[in-house]
Amino acid sequence: MATAWDEIELKIKAGYPFLYLITHEENRVLASLALVAKRLSLPLYSYSRYRGFSPEIPLAGDDPLEAVAAAQGGGLFVLRDFHQSLGEPRVARQLKDLRDALMQAKKTLLITAPVLNLPAELEKQFNVIDVPLPSVRELKAIFAGLIKQRRLTADERAAELFARAASGLTAEEAMLIFSRVCLEPARLEAADTSPVVEEKRRLIQEEGVLHFYERPVTLDDVGGLTALKAWLKEREAAFGERARAYGLPEPRGLLLLGVQGCGKSLTAKAVAAHWRLPLVQLDLTAAFSAARSPEETIRRALKLLEALSPVVVWIDEIEKGFAGMGGGAEMSAQRVFGHFITWLQEKRHPVFVVATANRVDDLPPELLRKGRFDELFFVDLPTDAERREIFSIHLKKAGDAKRPDDLDLDSLVQMTRNCTGSEIEQIVADGLYRAFAQDRPLAQKDLEMAAKAIVPLYLTYEEEVKKLRDWCRERTRAASEDTTLAAYFEDA
């Protein structure tokens, strides 16, 4: 598969006069461009406001654009952090006037910057490339180089584990954390990647919109939803090389619509555990309160998720992140939404998105188009059988010693008609609190009293729930059905 550097080299060979490389990694980019320049037999010049051009361009003045124009022959001219000057009318005019001369002289001007900052008059002049974070292969090379430099030893398996643990970090971040690991030979020998994972978690959560989750739940912790579980089990091996060789596309994602508290978010967490993939939550609403622009925040987050792949991404209540995406929405919000749905449709990395939504009225129609998600599932209030299963799950968590043999689950199931899964969880918790306060084992009456005290969400939002059911009936698959389908996959 072609890399970003293959694309950059191809565009330089094709004579593109202006390239804008979005990256925080100046040193890595310059090293890669040096290799490209060597293959193309072109000189490479790097400019910063502090040092000017390196190597120097003879007879060049203080103006970097005039220096590029004056340089003899072709070449690659890298202007670092020059994006800060692009908004000046004189600079924009200079660049436009330079375009034809650069193409004739086989010169390519490349701007490197951590953010995209192109004024409208230059948007059609520059070709923008978002430089990806280092691949596992690159990180392995960094790790191996460091091990050799420190005169240490590590086998191929250790190099692979440390490189995969560092995916999502910049080359410099990876180098620093690898250096730290090298100071602890016992960790190195045991291939203990925990310091790398912890540092990565800290750095990524500083972004403010991404949050790592541990995997304490499994599909066995989710009551009911047999059709949804069967769908997930059918695809659990679909991220491997065998699936690619078979010709299967990688699973793209799910949109789970339904009643609040019925297991949508719990399922998202369980998917990652079942597929043995990391789970990262993407908080769309936080993008609009971050220090940098919403567009830049989302762009960085999606780029990071691709570097972390394969990964499960959980977006909770996605309708809140994109509410009001009609004609009156702010341009910034529209650009964020446009970038996100384009990424959702076009992503080429194994990033499985599990989005949940409680309200369909606030969902932009574009989000529901075929190709955004593999499937849309409706999660309704639990059936009698599902409520019984949910009771059993939460009573089991409480411990066998606290669960009497004479519990009448059928009676509790009838008492909790129209209750959500989270409400049943609360009933069990309230019953346990009551029994604990009286210093005795849990009894049937504790659960019955808790069930009588609870006011189901359904009673407050009955009309909204019915409206949601009507909308989903013809547009989504039901997450719950007879258990025979799930049994089929368990036996397979």
VOVEX-439327 format. One record per residue (C-alpha): residue in three letters; residue number from 1; x, y, z. Coordinates in steps of 0.2 Angstrom, whole numbers, plus 5000, padded with zeros to 4 digits. Layout:
BEGIN
PT resn resi    X    Y    Z
PT  ala  NUM    X    Y    Z
...
END
This chain:
BEGIN
PT resn resi    X    Y    Z
PT  met    1 5000 5000 5000
PT  ala    2 5007 5017 4995
PT  thr    3 5012 5028 5010
PT  ala    4 5011 5047 5013
PT  trp    5 5030 5048 5007
PT  asp    6 5026 5039 4991
PT  glu    7 5012 5052 4988
PT  ile    8 5024 5066 4992
PT  glu    9 5038 5060 4981
PT  leu   10 5026 5057 4967
PT  lys   11 5019 5074 4968
PT  ile   12 5037 5082 4968
PT  lys   13 5041 5072 4953
PT  ala   14 5025 5077 4944
PT  gly   15 5030 5096 4947
PT  tyr   16 5018 5101 4961
PT  pro   17 5025 5119 4965
PT  phe   18 5017 5120 4983
PT  leu   19 5015 5107 4996
PT  tyr   20 5008 5110 5014
PT  leu   21 5013 5096 5026
PT  ile   22 5003 5095 5042
PT  thr   23 5015 5088 5056
PT  his   24 5022 5091 5073
PT  glu   25 5038 5081 5068
PT  glu   26 5049 5093 5059
PT  asn   27 5065 5082 5061
PT  arg   28 5056 5066 5055
PT  val   29 5049 5075 5040
PT  leu   30 5066 5083 5035
PT  ala   31 5075 5066 5037
PT  ser   32 5062 5058 5025
PT  leu   33 5062 5073 5013
PT  ala   34 5081 5071 5012
PT  leu   35 5079 5053 5006
PT  val   36 5066 5059 4993
PT  ala   37 5078 5072 4987
PT  lys   38 5093 5060 4986
PT  arg   39 5082 5048 4976
PT  leu   40 5077 5062 4964
PT  ser   41 5095 5070 4963
PT  leu   42 5088 5086 4970
PT  pro   43 5096 5098 4983
PT  leu   44 5086 5100 4999
PT  tyr   45 5085 5117 5008
PT  ser   46 5077 5120 5025
PT  tyr   47 5072 5137 5031
PT  ser   48 5068 5144 5049
PT  arg   49 5066 5162 5054
PT  tyr   50 5080 5160 5067
PT  arg   51 5093 5152 5056
PT  gly   52 5088 5156 5038
PT  phe   53 5092 5143 5025
PT  ser   54 5102 5128 5027
PT  pro   55 5112 5126 5017
PT  glu   56 5114 5144 5012
PT  ile   57 5107 5150 4996
PT  pro   58 5120 5161 4987
PT  leu   59 5115 5179 4985
PT  ala   60 5099 5177 4994
PT  gly   61 5092 5191 5004
PT  asp   62 5081 5191 5020
PT  asp   63 5065 5186 5011
PT  pro   64 5064 5167 5010
PT  leu   65 5052 5168 4995
PT  glu   66 5064 5179 4985
PT  ala   67 5078 5167 4990
PT  val   68 5068 5152 4983
PT  ala   69 5066 5162 4967
PT  ala   70 5084 5166 4966
PT  ala   71 5091 5149 4969
PT  gln   72 5099 5141 4954
PT  gly   73 5092 5125 4947
PT  gly   74 5078 5114 4954
PT  gly   75 5076 5108 4972
PT  leu   76 5065 5106 4987
PT  phe   77 5063 5121 4999
PT  val   78 5056 5117 5016
PT  leu   79 5049 5133 5025
PT  arg   80 5046 5128 5043
PT  asp   81 5032 5137 5053
PT  phe   82 5030 5149 5038
PT  his   83 5011 5146 5039
PT  gln   84 5011 5161 5051
PT  ser   85 5015 5173 5037
PT  leu   86 5002 5166 5024
PT  gly   87 4989 5178 5030
PT  glu   88 4999 5193 5024
PT  pro   89 4992 5200 5008
PT  arg   90 5010 5203 5001
PT  val   91 5015 5185 5005
PT  ala   92 5000 5178 4997
PT  arg   93 5003 5188 4981
PT  gln   94 5021 5183 4981
PT  leu   95 5017 5165 4981
PT  lys   96 5004 5166 4967
PT  asp   97 5017 5175 4956
PT  leu   98 5030 5162 4960
PT  arg   99 5019 5147 4955
PT  asp  100 5024 5147 4936
PT  ala  101 5042 5150 4939
PT  leu  102 5043 5136 4952
PT  met  103 5035 5124 4940
PT  gln  104 5047 5129 4926
PT  ala  105 5062 5127 4937
PT  lys  106 5057 5110 4944
PT  lys  107 5056 5118 4962
PT  thr  108 5044 5112 4975
PT  leu  109 5041 5124 4990
PT  leu  110 5035 5114 5005
PT  ile  111 5028 5122 5021
PT  thr  112 5028 5111 5037
PT  ala  113 5016 5116 5051
PT  pro  114 5007 5108 5065
PT  val  115 4990 5116 5060
PT  leu  116 4982 5120 5043
PT  asn  117 4982 5138 5041
PT  leu  118 4978 5143 5023
PT  pro  119 4969 5159 5018
PT  ala  120 4955 5158 5006
PT  glu  121 4966 5165 4992
PT  leu  122 4979 5151 4993
PT  glu  123 4968 5136 4996
PT  lys  124 4968 5131 4978
PT  gln  125 4987 5134 4976
PT  phe  126 4993 5122 4989
PT  asn  127 4991 5103 4990
PT  val  128 4988 5098 5008
PT  ile  129 4995 5082 5015
PT  asp  130 4992 5076 5033
PT  val  131 5008 5067 5037
PT  pro  132 5003 5051 5047
PT  leu  133 5011 5047 5064
PT  pro  134 5025 5034 5063
PT  ser  135 5020 5016 5058
PT  val  136 5024 5001 5068
PT  arg  137 5038 4997 5056
PT  glu  138 5046 5014 5059
PT  leu  139 5044 5013 5078
PT  lys  140 5052 4996 5077
PT  ala  141 5067 5004 5068
PT  ile  142 5068 5017 5081
PT  phe  143 5068 5004 5095
PT  ala  144 5081 4993 5086
PT  gly  145 5092 5008 5083
PT  leu  146 5091 5013 5101
PT  ile  147 5095 4996 5108
PT  lys  148 5110 4995 5096
PT  gln  149 5116 5012 5102
PT  arg  150 5114 5007 5120
PT  arg  151 5123 4990 5117
PT  leu  152 5108 4981 5124
PT  thr  153 5099 4965 5118
PT  ala  154 5080 4963 5113
PT  asp  155 5073 4950 5102
PT  glu  156 5061 4952 5088
PT  arg  157 5046 4949 5098
PT  ala  158 5050 4962 5111
PT  ala  159 5054 4975 5097
PT  glu  160 5036 4971 5090
PT  leu  161 5028 4973 5106
PT  phe  162 5036 4989 5111
PT  ala  163 5033 4996 5094
PT  arg  164 5014 4992 5094
PT  ala  165 5013 4999 5112
PT  ala  166 5020 5015 5106
PT  ser  167 5008 5017 5090
PT  gly  168 5000 5034 5091
PT  leu  169 5016 5043 5097
PT  thr  170 5027 5054 5088
PT  ala  171 5045 5048 5084
PT  glu  172 5052 5059 5097
PT  glu  173 5039 5054 5110
PT  ala  174 5043 5036 5106
PT  met  175 5062 5038 5107
PT  leu  176 5060 5046 5124
PT  ile  177 5049 5033 5132
PT  phe  178 5060 5019 5124
PT  ser  179 5075 5027 5132
PT  arg  180 5067 5026 5148
PT  val  181 5063 5008 5146
PT  cys  182 5081 5005 5142
PT  leu  183 5086 5011 5159
PT  glu  184 5076 4997 5167
PT  pro  185 5084 4980 5160
PT  ala  186 5071 4970 5169
PT  arg  187 5057 4978 5160
PT  leu  188 5066 4976 5143
PT  glu  189 5070 4958 5146
PT  ala  190 5052 4954 5151
PT  ala  191 5045 4964 5136
PT  asp  192 5035 4974 5149
PT  thr  193 5027 4988 5139
PT  ser  194 5016 4995 5153
PT  pro  195 5027 5011 5155
PT  val  196 5025 5014 5136
PT  val  197 5006 5012 5137
PT  glu  198 5004 5023 5152
PT  glu  199 5014 5037 5144
PT  lys  200 5004 5035 5128
PT  arg  201 4988 5036 5138
PT  arg  202 4994 5052 5147
PT  leu  203 4999 5060 5131
PT  ile  204 4983 5056 5121
PT  gln  205 4972 5061 5135
PT  glu  206 4980 5078 5135
PT  glu  207 4971 5080 5118
PT  gly  208 4955 5082 5128
PT  val  209 4944 5073 5116
PT  leu  210 4951 5055 5117
PT  his  211 4949 5044 5133
PT  phe  212 4957 5027 5135
PT  tyr  213 4946 5014 5143
PT  glu  214 4951 4998 5152
PT  arg  215 4941 4983 5147
PT  pro  216 4932 4977 5162
PT  val  217 4916 4971 5153
PT  thr  218 4913 4957 5141
PT  leu  219 4898 4952 5130
PT  asp  220 4893 4941 5144
PT  asp  221 4890 4956 5155
PT  val  222 4877 4962 5142
PT  gly  223 4860 4955 5145
PT  gly  224 4849 4950 5129
PT  leu  225 4853 4959 5113
PT  thr  226 4856 4942 5105
PT  ala  227 4855 4948 5087
PT  leu  228 4867 4961 5090
PT  lys  229 4879 4949 5099
PT  ala  230 4878 4937 5085
PT  trp  231 4882 4950 5072
PT  leu  232 4898 4955 5083
PT  lys  233 4903 4937 5085
PT  glu  234 4902 4934 5066
PT  arg  235 4914 4948 5064
PT  glu  236 4927 4945 5078
PT  ala  237 4940 4938 5066
PT  ala  238 4937 4951 5052
PT  phe  239 4952 4962 5057
PT  gly  240 4966 4949 5053
PT  glu  241 4976 4945 5038
PT  arg  242 4966 4929 5034
PT  ala  243 4951 4940 5032
PT  arg  244 4960 4952 5020
PT  ala  245 4966 4937 5010
PT  tyr  246 4949 4930 5009
PT  gly  247 4943 4947 5002
PT  leu  248 4933 4953 5016
PT  pro  249 4932 4972 5019
PT  glu  250 4936 4978 5037
PT  pro  251 4921 4981 5048
PT  arg  252 4918 5000 5048
PT  gly  253 4906 5002 5063
PT  leu  254 4889 5002 5071
PT  leu  255 4876 5015 5075
PT  leu  256 4866 5009 5090
PT  leu  257 4849 5019 5092
PT  gly  258 4838 5016 5106
PT  val  259 4831 5019 5124
PT  gln  260 4842 5027 5136
PT  gly  261 4849 5014 5149
PT  cys  262 4846 4998 5138
PT  gly  263 4864 4993 5135
PT  lys  264 4871 5003 5120
PT  ser  265 4886 5010 5129
PT  leu  266 4889 4994 5138
PT  thr  267 4889 4985 5122
PT  ala  268 4902 4997 5115
PT  lys  269 4914 4993 5129
PT  ala  270 4911 4975 5127
PT  val  271 4915 4975 5109
PT  ala  272 4933 4980 5112
PT  ala  273 4935 4966 5125
PT  his  274 4927 4953 5114
PT  trp  275 4938 4957 5100
PT  arg  276 4954 4960 5111
PT  leu  277 4956 4978 5104
PT  pro  278 4959 4994 5113
PT  leu  279 4944 5005 5117
PT  val  280 4945 5024 5115
PT  gln  281 4931 5036 5118
PT  leu  282 4929 5051 5106
PT  asp  283 4921 5065 5114
PT  leu  284 4914 5076 5100
PT  thr  285 4907 5090 5111
PT  ala  286 4924 5093 5119
PT  ala  287 4931 5098 5102
PT  phe  288 4921 5114 5103
PT  ser  289 4928 5119 5120
PT  ala  290 4946 5114 5117
PT  ala  291 4960 5127 5116
PT  arg  292 4963 5125 5097
PT  ser  293 4950 5126 5084
PT  pro  294 4937 5112 5083
PT  glu  295 4942 5108 5065
PT  glu  296 4960 5106 5071
PT  thr  297 4955 5096 5086
PT  ile  298 4945 5083 5077
PT  arg  299 4958 5082 5063
PT  arg  300 4971 5078 5076
PT  ala  301 4960 5066 5085
PT  leu  302 4956 5056 5069
PT  lys  303 4974 5055 5064
PT  leu  304 4978 5048 5081
PT  leu  305 4965 5035 5080
PT  glu  306 4971 5029 5064
PT  ala  307 4989 5028 5071
PT  leu  308 4982 5017 5086
PT  ser  309 4972 5005 5074
PT  pro  310 4966 4992 5075
PT  val  311 4955 5000 5088
PT  val  312 4937 5002 5094
PT  val  313 4931 5020 5095
PT  trp  314 4916 5023 5106
PT  ile  315 4906 5039 5102
PT  asp  316 4892 5041 5116
PT  glu  317 4876 5051 5111
PT  ile  318 4883 5056 5094
PT  glu  319 4868 5067 5092
PT  lys  320 4874 5079 5105
PT  gly  321 4890 5082 5095
PT  phe  322 4881 5085 5079
PT  ala  323 4865 5093 5085
PT  gly  324 4857 5106 5073
PT  met  325 4868 5103 5058
PT  gly  326 4855 5111 5047
PT  gly  327 4857 5127 5037
PT  gly  328 4859 5138 5052
PT  ala  329 4874 5129 5060
PT  glu  330 4890 5138 5062
PT  met  331 4902 5136 5048
PT  ser  332 4915 5129 5060
PT  ala  333 4903 5115 5066
PT  gln  334 4898 5111 5048
PT  arg  335 4916 5109 5043
PT  val  336 4919 5098 5058
PT  phe  337 4904 5087 5053
PT  gly  338 4909 5087 5035
PT  his  339 4927 5081 5039
PT  phe  340 4920 5068 5051
PT  ile  341 4908 5060 5039
PT  thr  342 4920 5060 5025
PT  trp  343 4933 5051 5037
PT  leu  344 4919 5039 5042
PT  gln  345 4916 5035 5024
PT  glu  346 4933 5035 5017
PT  lys  347 4944 5029 5031
PT  arg  348 4957 5015 5026
PT  his  349 4963 5010 5043
PT  pro  350 4955 4997 5055
PT  val  351 4945 5009 5066
PT  phe  352 4929 5002 5071
PT  val  353 4917 5015 5077
PT  val  354 4903 5011 5089
PT  ala  355 4891 5027 5090
PT  thr  356 4876 5027 5101
PT  ala  357 4861 5039 5100
PT  asn  358 4845 5041 5111
PT  arg  359 4836 5053 5099
PT  val  360 4834 5052 5080
PT  asp  361 4827 5070 5078
PT  asp  362 4844 5077 5082
PT  leu  363 4854 5066 5070
PT  pro  364 4859 5074 5054
PT  pro  365 4852 5063 5039
PT  glu  366 4870 5062 5031
PT  leu  367 4876 5052 5046
PT  leu  368 4863 5038 5042
PT  arg  369 4868 5036 5024
PT  lys  370 4874 5019 5018
PT  gly  371 4892 5017 5019
PT  arg  372 4895 5027 5035
PT  phe  373 4891 5012 5046
PT  asp  374 4890 4994 5043
PT  glu  375 4873 4992 5052
PT  leu  376 4861 5002 5062
PT  phe  377 4853 4993 5077
PT  phe  378 4838 4997 5087
PT  val  379 4840 4993 5106
PT  asp  380 4823 4993 5114
PT  leu  381 4817 4990 5132
PT  pro  382 4822 4972 5137
PT  thr  383 4810 4958 5135
PT  asp  384 4804 4947 5149
PT  ala  385 4818 4934 5145
PT  glu  386 4831 4948 5144
PT  arg  387 4826 4956 5160
PT  arg  388 4828 4939 5169
PT  glu  389 4845 4938 5161
PT  ile  390 4850 4955 5167
PT  phe  391 4844 4951 5185
PT  ser  392 4855 4935 5184
PT  ile  393 4870 4945 5178
PT  his  394 4869 4958 5192
PT  leu  395 4865 4946 5206
PT  lys  396 4880 4935 5200
PT  lys  397 4891 4951 5202
PT  ala  398 4885 4953 5220
PT  gly  399 4892 4936 5224
PT  asp  400 4884 4919 5226
PT  ala  401 4884 4921 5245
PT  lys  402 4872 4935 5244
PT  arg  403 4860 4927 5232
PT  pro  404 4847 4916 5241
PT  asp  405 4842 4900 5232
PT  asp  406 4823 4905 5234
PT  leu  407 4823 4921 5224
PT  asp  408 4808 4921 5212
PT  leu  409 4815 4929 5197
PT  asp  410 4799 4927 5187
PT  ser  411 4790 4938 5199
PT  leu  412 4803 4951 5198
PT  val  413 4803 4951 5179
PT  gln  414 4784 4954 5180
PT  met  415 4786 4968 5192
PT  thr  416 4799 4977 5181
PT  arg  417 4790 4978 5164
PT  asn  418 4795 4993 5155
PT  cys  419 4811 4995 5165
PT  thr  420 4828 4997 5157
PT  gly  421 4843 4987 5160
PT  ser  422 4851 5001 5170
PT  glu  423 4835 5002 5181
PT  ile  424 4836 4984 5185
PT  glu  425 4855 4986 5190
PT  gln  426 4849 4999 5202
PT  ile  427 4835 4988 5209
PT  val  428 4848 4975 5213
PT  ala  429 4860 4988 5221
PT  asp  430 4846 4996 5231
PT  gly  431 4841 4978 5237
PT  leu  432 4858 4975 5243
PT  tyr  433 4860 4991 5252
PT  arg  434 4844 4987 5261
PT  ala  435 4850 4970 5266
PT  phe  436 4867 4976 5271
PT  ala  437 4860 4990 5282
PT  gln  438 4850 4976 5292
PT  asp  439 4866 4965 5292
PT  arg  440 4858 4950 5284
PT  pro  441 4858 4941 5267
PT  leu  442 4848 4948 5252
PT  ala  443 4830 4943 5252
PT  gln  444 4816 4943 5239
PT  lys  445 4807 4957 5248
PT  asp  446 4822 4968 5247
PT  leu  447 4822 4967 5228
PT  glu  448 4803 4968 5227
PT  met  449 4803 4984 5238
PT  ala  450 4817 4992 5227
PT  ala  451 4807 4987 5211
PT  lys  452 4791 4996 5218
PT  ala  453 4800 5011 5222
PT  ile  454 4808 5014 5205
PT  val  455 4799 5025 5192
PT  pro  456 4804 5018 5175
PT  leu  457 4810 5031 5163
PT  tyr  458 4797 5024 5151
PT  leu  459 4783 5032 5160
PT  thr  460 4791 5049 5159
PT  tyr  461 4796 5048 5140
PT  glu  462 4783 5036 5134
PT  glu  463 4778 5046 5118
PT  glu  464 4797 5048 5114
PT  val  465 4800 5030 5115
PT  lys  466 4785 5025 5104
PT  lys  467 4791 5038 5091
PT  leu  468 4808 5031 5092
PT  arg  469 4801 5013 5089
PT  asp  470 4791 5019 5074
PT  trp  471 4806 5027 5066
PT  cys  472 4817 5012 5069
PT  arg  473 4805 4999 5064
PT  glu  474 4808 5001 5045
PT  arg  475 4825 5009 5046
PT  thr  476 4836 4998 5058
PT  arg  477 4838 4980 5063
PT  ala  478 4832 4974 5080
PT  ala  479 4846 4971 5092
PT  ser  480 4835 4958 5101
PT  glu  481 4828 4942 5094
PT  asp  482 4826 4923 5098
PT  thr  483 4841 4915 5105
PT  thr  484 4843 4902 5091
PT  leu  485 4854 4914 5081
PT  ala  486 4866 4917 5094
PT  ala  487 4867 4899 5098
PT  tyr  488 4871 4895 5080
PT  phe  489 4887 4906 5081
PT  glu  490 4892 4899 5098
PT  asp  491 4891 4881 5091
PT  ala  492 4901 4886 5075
END
